Amino acid sequence: MSSMSSPVTVDPAKRLSSEERREQILSAALAVFGARGYVGTTTDQVAKAAGVSQPYVVRLFGSKETLFLEALGEATEVLLRAFRAALADDDGTPVEKRIGTAYVELLRVRGLHQTMSHAYLLGSHPVIGPAARRGFAKVWRFFRDEAGFDADKARSFLAEGMLINTMIGLRLVDDYGDDDSVTEMFRSCFPTELPNVLDVIPRSVDPW
């Protein structure tokens, strides 16, 4: 589902295949779950964002829990595909810089970072918790086994990623330029990508 982008758009005149419709619903699910969290989201909200009926969403996915699991799994795979593409595209730039840029570019997939963050807060959930742990471990193994990072570098990279996720979830961009601490944080985290980040990062007035 690497074609997912933000915001979710629906062309009612276009007939979609069942697979295209499924991807459209997952794209909407990422956006809505990312903004509202698992508990705060309903299948009706996802259906409206995707431009389909709520019974259609239930028919395809069965339950909100299953839909969230599918969205989380897709988010993890989209993340890893982006990282692997950056790893393979050796243009002489340090690998950590290429992967970091890929992570920032995924802001265009609305809700991806936030949905993963919401999942990581559901560790005690009997179904979502194990899935979130497996996904988190897969990302760690990518850094260790594929990117060749040692444990310290993998830890540092994940820690910065979690900081960025927190900034996104807080809609901290609302205070950029007004709060010196927030402004400094953004400039430190996005030294070269800041204009692009400010253009695509979600704000508190956005529906997701």
PETASUL-V416371 format. One record per run of one state. SS is the DSSP state (H for helix, E for strand, L for the rest). FROM is the first residue (numbers start at 1). TO is the last residue. Records with the same first field share a line. If there is no record, write none. Layout:
# PETASUL-V416371
SS=FROM-TO + FROM-TO
This chain:
# PETASUL-V416371
L=1-17 + 41-42 + 51-53 + 62-63 + 89-94 + 109-111 + 121-127 + 147-150 + 170-171 + 176-179 + 190-193 + 201-208
H=18-40 + 43-50 + 54-61 + 64-88 + 95-108 + 112-120 + 128-146 + 151-169 + 172-175 + 180-189 + 194-200
